[in-house]
Amino acid sequence: MKLDSIDRKLLELLQADAETQVAELAAEVGLSATPCWRRIQRLKEAGVIKRQVALVDRDKVNVGVTVFVAVRTSMHSQEWFERFRAAVAAIAEVVEFYRMSGEVDYLLRVVVPDIAAYDKVYKRLIADTQLLDVSSSFAMEELKFTTALPLSYIP
């Protein structure tokens, strides 16, 4: 799907606040409401806009501690991976999960209320899968957090 400057501006505005009224978005991008609404629907149908969510304050729901967990394994079979992926998917505190290049095989971002809660997550993580090394780093301070993607790379 080819995105023009109006689509980019709409995406920028919606990433900042997905609850912005269509009339306000239309005014910002220089369209009337109906064509603006149609563009947003086209972006949704094309999968450019995957979904709209509410961002919840971690501290207010008592998961203010962020832990980055680096996992190394000596197992690389598809069967092992499927078991590991299922184990990680079952842990609600794991909010991001990546397969990595380099020395670390997998990286997880975990949110918990405290170290004791993380220890329970750790024990669940190692219970079902064979891992070579699990290294945990606790974030001391969040310096930047955004869900907005950079749009300057759109061709």
Buried (B, 14 or more C-beta within 10 A) or exposed (E): EEBEEBBBBBBBBBBEEEEEEBEEBBEBBEBEBEEBBEBBEEBEEEEBBEEEEEEEEBEEEEBBBBBBBBBBBEBEEEEBBEBBBEBBEEBEBBEEBEEEEEEBBBBBBBBBBEEEBBEEBBEBBEEEBEBEEBEBEEEEEEEEEEEEEEEEEBE
